[in-house]
Amino acid sequence: MAERATIIGAGIVGICTAISLLEKGFDVLLIDRNEPAEGASHGNAGVVSPWTCVPQSMPGLWRSIPKWLFDPEGPIALRWSYLPEFIPWVIKFLAAGKEEGLPAIADAMQALNRPNVDLYRQLLVGTGSEHLIVDSMYVHVSRNKDAVDLKSLAWKLREERGVPIEVVGPERLREVEPELSPSYKTGVLMKGQARAIDPGGVGKALAEKARRMGAKFLKAGVDRIEQSPTGEWNIHTDAGDRKATNLIIAAGAWSARLLEPLGYDLPLEAERGYHLIFQNPGITVNNSIMDADAKFVASSMAAGVRCAGTAEFAGLDASPDYRRAQTFVRLAKHLFPDINTKDTIEWMGSRPSFPDSLPCLGQIPRKKGLFCAFGHSHYGFGMAPNTGRVVASIVTGEPVNIDLTPYQISRF
Ligand SMILES: Cc1cc2nc3c(=O)[nH]c(=O)nc-3n(C[C@H](O)[C@H](O)[C@H](O)COP(=O)(O)OP(=O)(O)OC[C@H]3O[C@@H](n4cnc5c(N)ncnc54)[C@H](O)[C@@H]3O)c2cc1C
């Protein structure tokens, strides 16, 4: 009889893990209270970069935080009632950005990201949705002509890891992105990557593939998990109880809640991001554009031009504040003067963020049959296919070809 695995969470991480386990002959059940790929995996910026290796916390970042917090259009926002929860996390976050620890974090980020373009292309073969992943550059742009300092730590981390970078001036920028405002004076092109023109659509196409491969989906909210005296895992859901011998937690920003009753107090923050889609933009953006001044990403997608970004700290349960999404109207006009900003769709989703920008992957110590696959922060769309492969190999006990130490849950 085939071995069984149950996955809590049908975001892009849970779905990719399901496919990898199905390929290894497992019977797979995915449990999610929503339809597949409706969480953070639905509304992200769609950047699929094999080169991603710079974590969120970097030396000196603390200097910018007060200025950003008091700017209503700044890249971060805090609900002041959330301050007591935010402070312990941000202290850990800033501590994770010490220079001496960054090369190891960068290596661990890149190890998960490196094959992502090829893996998405392989995963999508035969789904009819192959067109949702397109070749792209990542173009970081700034109005400040001196903004790019290749000697700075972030660019050095990339250069040392072989990221193909070209620094360009205004003329070349306009060749690459004709709609960009002339006020942008410099840019960096990162080549050889891809972008999704509908990240949620990619997740749904892969969920459908998993279904065709035999995966079952249960639409239910998981209230609690506990281990029975025989070692099996009992999963208590609002649609009845289930049992599992192999249980994978891939519940994104909600994952820490499920592990709390088992004694884990994990610094997993809901880093809430927003997007605004301009449905009739009247312009086309050729690549993923990172506005390095305002810290958001713009990309042409199937539904229009999507601007995505911002990090709001308000906890998992606070209702969205769509003023954050509306700031993209003015920011998008700065970037692309000719964009039509009427007819918008706004969205909020929670990034599952640990202080060190790395996920927790692997067997949970002393909890036989319980595995973690969560905490991919700003990079989960790109990291998901390799996460799926790695976690499936851990479940089967097969060798994994990357060092798993940086992703251990016991690091907290
Ligand atoms: C604005 C924004 C832009 C981003 N841009 C990028 C980008 O360009 N590139 C990139 O790589 N990453 C990006 N990210 C990050 C990326 O989207 C996330 O890291 C990734 O989607 C996380 O996937 P996940 O499957 O872990 O979580 P999710 O997609 O959130 O899925 C978790 C699932 O678990 C379910 N769940 C949780 N708890 C329970 C429970 N108790 N019972 C039942 N179901 C439960 C939820 O319903 C949800 O479906 C961005 C994120 C945001 C917010």
The ligand as an ORCA input file, in Angstrom:
! r2SCAN-3c Opt
* xyz 0 1
  C       2.854     41.737     -1.680
  C       3.669     40.480     -1.763
  C       4.576     40.336     -2.804
  C       5.365     39.183     -2.886
  N       6.177     39.006     -3.967
  C       6.890     37.854     -4.104
  C       7.650     37.627     -5.275
  O       7.666     38.426     -6.200
  N       8.388     36.465     -5.354
  C       8.375     35.557     -4.336
  O       9.093     34.548     -4.437
  N       7.598     35.713     -3.244
  C       6.856     36.842     -3.097
  N       6.065     37.033     -2.001
  C       6.086     36.026     -0.939
  C       5.252     34.812     -1.286
  O       4.000     35.202     -1.793
  C       5.055     33.936     -0.031
  O       6.300     33.684      0.582
  C       4.434     32.588     -0.416
  O       3.254     32.792     -1.158
  C       4.138     31.752      0.818
  O       3.469     30.591      0.384
  P       2.806     29.592      1.415
  O       2.253     28.478      0.624
  O       3.783     29.305      2.492
  O       1.672     30.488      2.121
  P       0.180     30.863      1.639
  O       0.111     31.075      0.179
  O      -0.280     31.972      2.509
  O      -0.627     29.540      1.933
  C      -0.906     29.099      3.236
  C      -2.226     28.372      3.197
  O      -2.475     27.751      4.448
  C      -3.860     27.840      4.705
  N      -4.046     27.707      6.148
  C      -3.387     28.369      7.125
  N      -3.789     27.971      8.334
  C      -4.723     27.023      8.133
  C      -5.518     26.243      9.013
  N      -5.414     26.350     10.328
  N      -6.414     25.396      8.462
  C      -6.528     25.296      7.096
  N      -5.806     26.002      6.234
  C      -4.906     26.856      6.746
  C      -4.250     29.205      4.183
  O      -5.635     29.258      3.924
  C      -3.397     29.307      2.934
  O      -4.086     28.872      1.786
  C       5.253     38.167     -1.893
  C       4.300     38.312     -0.876
  C       3.515     39.441     -0.810
  C       2.486     39.546      0.276
*
